Amino acid sequence: MDENKIDIKAFLDADEQKDLLRLLTAGSVDDGKSTLIGRLLFDSKKIYEDQLATLEKDSKRVGNAGAGKIDYALLLDGLKAEREEGITIDVAYRYFSTNKRKFIIADTPGHEQYTRNMITGGSTANLAIILVDARLGVITQTRRHTFLVSLLGIKHIALAVNKMDLVDYSRDVFEKISQEYLQLTESLGIEDVTCFPLSATEGDNVVEKSDKTPWYDGTTLLDFLETVPIHLDRNMRDFRFPVQYVLRPNLNFRGFSGKISSGTVSKGDEILALPSMKRSRVKGIHTYDGELAEAFCPQCVTLTLEDEIDISRGEMIVRPDNVPFIGRNFETMLVWMDEQPMDQGKQFFLKHNTNTTRSTVESIQYRVDVNTMEHLEGKPMRLNEIACARITTAKNLFFDPYSQNRATGAFILIDPITNFTSAVGMIVRPLEESETLQEDVPTLDLKKLGIPPEHRESILKAVKELSRQGLEIHLTN
């Protein structure tokens, strides 16, 4: 009995130590995303008996796989409309694990009008499986989804050339599609791309190697998912600790609680508090399970400092020699998520980590045609549109470019009236002071206006104060 208990405890401890891979699937409407994930779950023996019985019954009733065959897509397409039309409409999340790794899969829609659903599903993903129909090759939808993957900063792509059974498992077809896709990803700056010849309905190269593709010497899709290295994707260089809560359980303890967005921290490290620019050292790193000597992202901890510094929610703790950008003006890529078109005159709430502030979309530099990658006229955005915009906030943010640090480079815009999420943003760069000046800002000559010299200085001071609050007026003395 004791040995069994030890074995069970060891198994549970090992299971708890497995790392987690978040991935999304994307592709055109009939490329077989849901079928592939269903087959992945089925062949890896991750379906319970009652689920299997329901799947077999539903396959006979509403399945699209043919007489006597199991429709694996029904494991994910749970909405009535999805089953009737044989498509994915909403993001479906599925969890499963193997002996090597845990997985959370986001099955995202293929239709263009559901772009925002894909952005939602891919916002936390480490890897994307892009499906291509072997009969059709790389199409407009493929290019659109790959662009969105690059926009989200996902570093790993598995190209699943599906339905190889319908092209007689042709090596030439597979290599032609792979070559065309690799040229696309190279132009978008995506370096880690692995291609797989698959048949989701037949199970070829999904979990088990297929003898129908003897010319393919790569791994199966599941083997790849179990071994792809993701630990290097986290930013362990730039320590960023947005303060979420000031913990004060008694008179003798005052700590700053939050989630480490990136980097590492150790007891004794010198830190810098933003925006006060006060310095101190880490006295202790506390968790529910006890005190640590070192912590790293994405751990949730409470930091105590050697000095009494006034730090509150929304502020940030960093290293003195590694400080993020501090400012109110930046350029960003926006994805519009609201049913209502953008009202550029409206002020939005901008939520960035634990910091919330008022913000204004000053200008739309250009909109992106996600099908052709062309830059279009910078008009106010509509649902699912992507654009490069310039934003001004009411108070300073502490941020990094999204390409450098996903945790501190992302934000959302919230409609102050409806409380809906209007847009998600990925910060491109901070703006220089010369870039923040609006066009057609009036310039007033105080001398020509007949203002006496003794009053001009006080007027200039008043206007400077107004400019800090967002009003732009140029004066000449």
C-alpha positions in Angstrom: 0.0 0.0 0.0 2.8 2.4 1.0 4.6 1.8 -2.3 1.4 2.4 -4.3 0.9 5.7 -2.4 4.5 6.7 -3.2 4.0 5.9 -6.8 0.7 7.8 -7.0 2.3 10.8 -5.3 5.3 10.7 -7.7 2.9 10.5 -10.6 0.9 13.5 -9.5 4.1 15.5 -8.7 5.5 14.7 -12.2 2.1 15.6 -13.8 2.1 18.9 -12.0 5.6 19.7 -13.3 4.7 19.3 -17.0 4.9 22.5 -19.0 1.8 23.9 -20.8 1.6 24.5 -24.5 -1.1 26.9 -25.7 -1.9 26.6 -29.4 -4.5 27.6 -31.9 -5.7 26.2 -35.1 -6.5 28.4 -38.1 -7.4 27.8 -41.7 -10.1 28.2 -44.3 -13.7 27.1 -43.6 -13.4 23.5 -44.9 -9.7 22.7 -44.2 -10.6 20.4 -41.3 -9.5 22.2 -38.2 -12.0 20.7 -35.9 -11.6 17.3 -37.5 -7.8 17.4 -36.9 -8.1 18.3 -33.2 -10.8 15.7 -32.8 -8.6 13.1 -34.4 -5.7 14.3 -32.1 -7.8 13.7 -29.0 -9.2 10.4 -30.3 -6.0 8.8 -31.3 -4.2 9.9 -28.2 -6.8 8.2 -26.1 -8.0 11.4 -24.4 -11.8 10.8 -24.8 -13.9 9.3 -22.1 -16.3 6.4 -22.8 -19.4 8.5 -22.5 -18.0 11.1 -24.8 -17.1 8.4 -27.3 -20.6 7.0 -27.1 -22.1 10.4 -27.7 -19.7 11.1 -30.6 -20.7 7.8 -32.3 -24.4 8.6 -31.9 -24.0 12.2 -33.1 -21.9 11.1 -36.1 -24.8 8.9 -37.3 -27.3 11.7 -36.8 -25.5 14.9 -38.0 -22.1 13.8 -39.0 -20.4 14.8 -42.3 -17.8 12.1 -42.5 -19.9 9.6 -44.5 -21.8 6.5 -43.6 -20.4 4.4 -40.8 -17.5 6.9 -40.1 -16.9 9.0 -37.0 -17.0 12.7 -37.5 -14.3 13.9 -35.2 -15.2 17.6 -35.7 -18.3 17.1 -33.5 -16.0 16.9 -30.5 -15.3 20.6 -30.9 -18.2 22.1 -33.0 -20.8 22.2 -30.1 -23.1 25.0 -31.3 -26.2 23.9 -33.2 -25.3 26.2 -36.1 -21.8 24.8 -36.3 -23.1 21.3 -36.6 -25.7 22.2 -39.2 -23.3 24.2 -41.4 -20.2 22.1 -40.7 -18.2 25.1 -39.7 -16.6 26.7 -36.6 -18.2 30.0 -35.5 -17.0 30.6 -31.9 -13.6 29.8 -30.4 -13.7 26.3 -28.9 -11.1 25.5 -26.2 -10.0 21.9 -25.4 -7.6 20.7 -22.8 -5.7 17.4 -22.9 -2.3 16.1 -21.7 0.2 13.4 -22.7 3.1 11.9 -20.7 5.3 14.8 -21.8 3.2 18.0 -21.9 -0.2 19.6 -21.2 -2.1 21.4 -24.0 -4.8 24.0 -24.3 -6.1 24.1 -27.9 -8.1 27.0 -29.3 -10.1 26.0 -32.4 -10.7 29.3 -34.1 -13.1 30.2 -36.9 -12.0 30.4 -40.6 -14.5 33.0 -41.8 -13.2 36.5 -42.3 -16.0 38.0 -40.2 -14.7 36.1 -37.2 -11.3 37.7 -37.3 -11.8 39.0 -33.7 -12.4 35.5 -32.5 -9.1 34.3 -33.9 -7.4 37.3 -32.2 -9.0 36.3 -28.9 -7.9 32.6 -29.3 -4.4 33.5 -30.3 -3.6 36.2 -27.7 -2.0 33.7 -25.3 -0.9 31.1 -27.8 2.7 29.8 -28.1 2.1 28.0 -31.4 -0.2 28.0 -34.4 -1.3 25.1 -36.5 -2.2 26.6 -39.9 -4.2 24.2 -42.0 -4.1 24.1 -45.8 -6.3 21.9 -48.1 -3.9 19.9 -50.2 -6.2 20.3 -53.2 -6.3 24.1 -53.0 -2.8 25.0 -51.6 -2.0 28.4 -50.1 -5.0 30.6 -50.6 -6.0 34.1 -49.5 -7.3 32.8 -46.2 -4.0 31.2 -45.5 -2.2 34.4 -46.0 -4.6 36.3 -43.8 -4.3 33.9 -40.9 -0.5 33.8 -41.2 -0.4 37.6 -41.1 -2.6 37.6 -38.0 -0.3 35.0 -36.4 2.7 37.2 -37.1 0.8 40.3 -35.7 0.2 38.3 -32.5 3.8 37.5 -32.1 3.4 33.7 -32.2 6.9 32.3 -32.9 6.1 28.7 -33.9 4.0 27.5 -36.8 3.0 24.0 -37.8 1.8 23.9 -41.4 -0.7 21.1 -41.7 -1.2 20.2 -45.3 -4.4 18.3 -44.8 -6.5 16.0 -47.0 -3.5 14.4 -48.5 -5.7 11.3 -49.1 -7.6 13.3 -51.7 -4.4 14.0 -53.8 -3.1 10.4 -53.5 -0.5 11.4 -50.9 1.5 13.2 -53.6 5.0 14.3 -52.6 5.1 16.9 -55.3 1.9 18.6 -54.1 3.2 18.7 -50.5 6.6 20.1 -51.4 5.1 22.8 -53.7 2.7 24.0 -51.0 5.4 23.9 -48.3 7.8 25.9 -50.5 5.2 28.6 -51.3 4.2 28.9 -47.6 7.8 29.2 -46.4 8.3 32.1 -48.8 5.3 33.8 -47.2 6.5 33.3 -43.6 10.0 34.5 -44.5 8.5 37.8 -45.8 6.6 38.2 -42.5 9.7 37.4 -40.3 8.5 34.1 -38.9 11.5 31.7 -38.6 10.2 28.5 -37.0 7.9 26.7 -39.4 7.5 22.9 -39.7 5.4 21.3 -42.4 3.4 18.1 -42.1 1.5 16.0 -44.7 -1.7 14.9 -43.0 -5.1 13.3 -43.4 -7.2 14.2 -40.4 -10.1 11.9 -41.3 -7.7 8.9 -41.9 -5.3 9.8 -39.1 -2.2 9.9 -41.3 0.8 11.5 -39.5 -1.4 12.9 -36.8 -0.5 10.7 -33.8 1.0 7.7 -35.7 3.4 7.7 -38.7 1.7 6.8 -41.9 3.0 4.1 -44.3 1.2 6.0 -47.1 3.9 8.7 -47.1 7.1 6.8 -47.2 8.9 9.8 -48.7 8.2 11.9 -45.5 10.9 11.4 -42.9 9.7 14.0 -40.3 7.8 13.4 -37.0 4.1 13.2 -36.5 2.2 16.3 -35.4 1.7 15.1 -31.9 5.5 14.3 -31.5 6.2 17.8 -32.7 3.7 19.4 -30.2 5.2 17.4 -27.4 8.8 18.5 -28.1 8.7 22.0 -29.6 10.8 24.2 -27.3 8.7 27.1 -25.9 10.7 28.0 -22.7 12.9 30.4 -24.8 9.8 32.3 -25.9 9.4 34.0 -22.6 11.3 37.3 -22.0 13.6 36.4 -19.1 15.8 39.5 -19.7 13.5 42.5 -18.9 12.2 42.4 -15.3 8.7 43.9 -15.3 6.4 43.7 -12.2 3.1 45.6 -12.5 1.8 46.1 -9.0 -1.8 44.8 -8.7 -2.4 45.1 -5.0 -0.7 46.5 -1.9 -0.8 43.8 0.8 -1.0 45.1 4.3 -2.3 42.3 6.6 -0.8 43.8 9.8 1.4 46.7 11.0 4.6 44.7 10.4 4.1 43.7 6.8 3.7 45.8 3.7 4.2 44.0 0.3 3.4 44.6 -3.3 1.5 41.8 -5.0 1.2 41.0 -8.7 2.3 38.7 -11.5 5.8 38.9 -12.9 5.2 39.9 -16.6 8.7 39.1 -17.7 12.2 38.6 -16.4 13.4 37.3 -13.0 14.0 38.7 -9.5 16.0 37.6 -6.5 16.3 38.6 -2.9 18.8 41.5 -2.6 18.2 42.8 -6.1 18.2 46.6 -6.6 14.9 47.8 -8.0 13.4 51.0 -9.3 9.8 52.0 -8.7 7.9 53.8 -11.5 6.9 56.5 -11.9 8.4 57.8 -8.6 12.0 56.7 -9.7 12.7 55.7 -6.1 15.2 52.9 -5.5 15.3 50.1 -3.0 16.2 46.4 -2.7 14.1 43.3 -2.6 13.8 42.2 1.0 11.6 39.2 0.5 9.7 37.2 -2.2 6.6 35.7 -0.7 4.1 33.2 -2.1 1.2 31.1 -0.7 3.6 28.2 -0.3 6.3 30.2 1.5 9.2 32.5 0.8 11.4 32.2 -2.3 15.0 33.2 -3.0 14.2 33.8 -6.7 11.1 34.2 -8.8 10.5 34.4 -12.6 7.6 35.0 -15.0 4.8 34.2 -15.0 4.8 33.6 -11.2 2.4 35.5 -8.9 4.3 36.8 -5.9 4.4 39.5 -3.2 7.6 41.6 -3.0 8.7 43.3 0.2 11.3 46.1 0.0 14.0 47.3 2.4 12.8 50.9 2.2 9.4 52.4 2.7 8.4 53.5 -0.8 4.9 54.7 -1.8 3.8 52.3 -4.6 0.2 51.7 -5.6 -1.8 49.7 -8.1 -1.0 50.4 -11.7 2.7 51.3 -11.0 5.6 49.1 -11.9 8.8 47.7 -10.3 11.8 47.2 -12.6 15.6 47.2 -12.5 17.4 50.5 -12.5 19.6 49.5 -15.5 16.7 48.1 -17.5 13.8 50.6 -17.7 10.8 50.4 -20.1 9.6 53.3 -22.2 7.7 55.9 -20.1 5.3 58.1 -22.0 1.8 59.1 -23.1 2.2 58.8 -26.9 2.9 55.6 -29.0 2.2 54.0 -32.3 0.3 50.7 -32.2 -1.4 48.1 -34.4 -5.1 48.0 -33.5 -7.6 45.2 -34.1 -11.2 46.6 -33.9 -13.4 44.3 -31.9 -16.6 46.3 -31.5 -19.8 46.0 -33.6 -20.0 49.8 -33.6 -17.6 51.6 -35.9 -14.8 53.7 -34.3 -15.7 57.2 -33.1 -12.4 59.0 -33.3 -13.7 61.8 -31.1 -14.5 59.5 -28.2 -12.2 59.0 -25.3 -11.6 55.3 -24.4 -10.4 53.6 -21.2 -7.1 52.0 -22.0 -6.2 49.0 -19.8 -2.5 48.1 -19.9 -1.5 45.4 -17.3 -2.8 46.7 -14.0 -2.9 50.4 -15.2 -6.1 52.0 -16.5 -6.2 55.5 -18.0 -8.2 57.6 -20.4 -6.9 57.6 -24.0 -7.6 59.1 -27.4 -6.9 57.7 -30.9 -5.2 60.7 -32.3 -4.8 59.4 -35.9 -5.2 56.3 -38.1 -1.9 56.1 -40.1 -3.2 53.3 -42.4 -5.5 50.3 -42.4 -4.2 46.9 -43.5 -5.9 44.7 -46.1 -5.3 41.4 -44.3 -5.8 39.5 -47.6 -3.2 41.3 -49.6 -1.1 43.0 -46.9 -1.7 46.4 -48.7 -1.9 49.6 -46.8 -5.2 51.4 -47.2 -6.4 54.9 -46.4 -6.4 55.7 -42.7 -10.2 55.9 -42.1 -11.9 55.2 -38.8 -12.0 51.5 -38.2 -14.9 49.0 -38.4 -15.4 45.5 -37.0 -12.4 43.1 -37.6 -10.3 45.8 -39.3 -6.6 46.1 -38.5 -4.9 49.5 -38.6 -1.7 51.3 -37.5 -2.8 54.1 -35.1 -1.3 56.7 -32.8 -2.7 56.9 -29.3 -2.3 59.5 -26.5 -3.1 58.6 -22.9 -4.0 60.9 -20.0 -1.1 59.6 -17.9 2.2 57.9 -18.5 2.4 54.2 -19.3 5.4 51.9 -18.7 5.7 49.8 -21.8 7.9 47.9 -24.3 7.3 47.3 -28.0 5.1 44.2 -28.4 7.8 42.5 -30.6 10.2 42.7 -27.6 7.8 41.9 -24.7 4.2 40.6 -25.3 3.3 41.1 -21.7 4.0 44.9 -21.5 3.4 45.7 -25.2 -0.3 44.7 -25.3 -3.4 46.6 -24.2 -7.2 46.9 -24.7 -9.4 49.9 -25.4 -12.8 49.9 -23.5 -15.8 51.8 -24.5 -16.6 54.0 -21.4 -20.4 53.9 -22.1 -21.0 50.2 -23.0 -18.0 48.8 -21.2 -17.3 46.6 -24.3 -13.8 45.9 -25.4 -13.6 48.1 -28.5 -10.1 47.1 -29.6 -6.9 45.3 -28.8 -3.6 46.8 -29.4 0.1 45.8 -29.9 2.5 48.7 -29.3 5.0 49.2 -32.1 7.1 52.0 -30.7 7.0 55.2 -28.6 6.5 58.5 -30.5 9.0 61.3 -30.5 7.8 64.7 -29.3 7.9 66.0 -32.9 5.6 63.2 -34.0 2.9 64.0 -31.4 2.1 67.5 -32.7 -1.2 67.4 -34.5 -1.6 68.8 -37.9 -3.5 72.1 -38.4 -2.9 73.1 -34.8 -3.5 76.9 -34.6 -0.6 79.2 -34.0 -1.4 82.5 -32.3 1.0 85.5 -32.4 0.5 87.3 -29.0 2.2 90.4 -30.3 -0.2 90.8 -33.3 -3.1 90.2 -31.0 -2.1 93.3 -29.0 -1.3 91.4 -25.8 0.9 93.7 -23.6 4.4 92.2 -23.0 3.9 92.0 -19.2 0.9 89.6 -19.7 2.5 87.3 -22.3 4.6 85.3 -19.8 1.6 84.4 -17.7 -0.4 83.4 -20.8 2.4 81.2 -22.0 2.5 79.4 -18.6 -1.3 78.9 -18.7 -1.2 77.4 -22.2 1.6 75.1 -21.3 -0.5 73.8 -18.5 -3.5 73.3 -20.9 -1.2 71.4 -23.3 -0.3 69.0 -20.6 -4.0 68.2 -20.4 -4.3 67.5 -24.1 -5.1 70.9 -25.6 -2.6 71.8 -28.4 -2.1 75.5 -29.1 1.1 77.0 -30.6 2.0 80.5 -29.4 4.7 83.0 -30.5 5.8 85.7 -28.2 
